[in-house]
Amino acid sequence: MLLASVRNLKSRLSDLIEPDFGLLDQLLSMEVLSRRQYDDVRYDKRAPYRRSETVLDLLTSEDQCSKFAKALQRTGQPHVANFILQNGGRNHTDAVTYLLSEQIFEISG
């Protein structure tokens, strides 16, 4: 579900995502990115949207996409996570279910 959303929304997401200011650090600590991938993106001199495209290309599994959504929420980009979870606004029910399960996990965990 999330991987398909990321793929379908890639061009729009690359403009929305702010790869700096904590997101890359979160993705490294959550083991979404390897150290080499982190360094490649972090030290890339291209525009932020190009670095965001690189990050999106590195997401290859549902687990990585789920962690990516959590990292977005933790770094002040919940609107982008919601956009992914709602598949660009098309799956409101799935997004609500996911967000509720995350809330329950955070409370109980």
C-alpha positions as CSV (number, residue, x, y, z in Angstrom):
1,M,0.0,0.0,0.0
2,L,2.6,2.6,1.0
3,L,5.2,1.6,-1.5
4,A,2.7,1.9,-4.3
5,S,1.7,5.4,-3.0
6,V,5.3,6.5,-2.9
7,R,5.8,5.3,-6.4
8,N,2.6,6.9,-7.7
9,L,3.3,10.2,-6.0
10,K,7.0,10.5,-6.5
11,S,7.1,13.6,-8.6
12,R,4.8,15.5,-6.2
13,L,6.5,14.1,-3.1
14,S,10.0,15.2,-4.3
15,D,8.7,18.8,-4.2
16,L,7.1,18.4,-0.7
17,I,9.8,16.6,1.2
18,E,12.5,18.5,3.1
19,P,15.4,16.0,3.2
20,D,17.5,18.1,5.5
21,F,16.8,19.2,9.1
22,G,16.6,15.7,10.6
23,L,14.9,13.5,8.0
24,L,18.1,11.8,6.8
25,D,19.3,11.3,10.4
26,Q,16.0,9.6,11.3
27,L,16.1,7.4,8.2
28,L,19.7,6.4,9.1
29,S,18.8,5.6,12.8
30,M,15.7,3.7,11.7
31,E,17.9,1.6,9.3
32,V,16.0,2.8,6.2
33,L,19.2,4.1,4.7
34,S,22.7,2.6,5.0
35,R,25.6,4.9,6.0
36,R,26.7,5.0,2.4
37,Q,23.2,5.9,1.1
38,Y,22.9,8.6,3.8
39,D,26.3,10.1,2.9
40,D,25.4,10.0,-0.8
41,V,22.2,11.9,-0.2
42,R,23.5,14.3,2.5
43,Y,26.6,15.4,0.6
44,D,24.9,15.7,-2.8
45,K,25.1,19.3,-4.0
46,R,22.0,19.1,-6.1
47,A,18.7,20.9,-5.2
48,P,16.7,19.5,-2.3
49,Y,14.0,18.0,-4.7
50,R,16.7,16.0,-6.4
51,R,17.9,14.6,-3.1
52,S,14.3,13.8,-2.2
53,E,14.0,11.9,-5.4
54,T,17.1,9.9,-4.5
55,V,15.6,9.1,-1.1
56,L,12.3,8.0,-2.7
57,D,14.2,5.8,-5.2
58,L,15.9,4.0,-2.2
59,L,12.6,3.0,-0.7
60,T,12.0,-0.6,-1.9
61,S,9.8,-2.2,0.7
62,E,6.6,-1.6,2.7
63,D,8.6,-1.7,5.9
64,Q,10.9,1.0,4.6
65,C,7.9,3.1,3.5
66,S,6.3,2.7,6.9
67,K,9.5,3.9,8.7
68,F,9.8,6.7,6.2
69,A,6.3,7.9,7.1
70,K,7.2,7.8,10.8
71,A,10.4,9.7,10.1
72,L,8.4,12.4,8.3
73,Q,6.1,12.7,11.2
74,R,9.0,12.9,13.7
75,T,10.7,15.7,11.6
76,G,7.8,18.1,11.4
77,Q,6.5,16.9,8.0
78,P,3.3,15.1,9.0
79,H,1.5,16.7,6.1
80,V,3.7,14.8,3.7
81,A,3.2,11.5,5.6
82,N,-0.5,12.1,5.5
83,F,-0.3,12.8,1.8
84,I,1.4,9.4,1.3
85,L,-0.9,7.6,3.6
86,Q,-3.9,9.0,1.8
87,N,-2.4,8.2,-1.6
88,G,-2.6,11.8,-2.6
89,G,-6.0,12.2,-1.1
90,R,-7.6,9.0,-2.5
91,N,-7.5,6.7,0.5
92,H,-8.8,8.6,3.5
93,T,-10.0,5.4,5.4
94,D,-6.6,3.7,5.0
95,A,-4.8,6.8,6.4
96,V,-7.1,7.0,9.4
97,T,-6.6,3.4,10.2
98,Y,-2.8,3.7,9.9
99,L,-2.7,6.8,12.0
100,L,-4.9,5.3,14.7
101,S,-2.7,2.2,14.8
102,E,0.4,4.3,15.2
103,Q,-1.3,6.3,18.0
104,I,-2.2,3.1,19.8
105,F,1.4,1.7,19.3
106,E,2.9,4.9,20.6
107,I,0.6,4.9,23.7
108,S,1.2,1.2,24.5
109,G,4.8,1.0,23.4
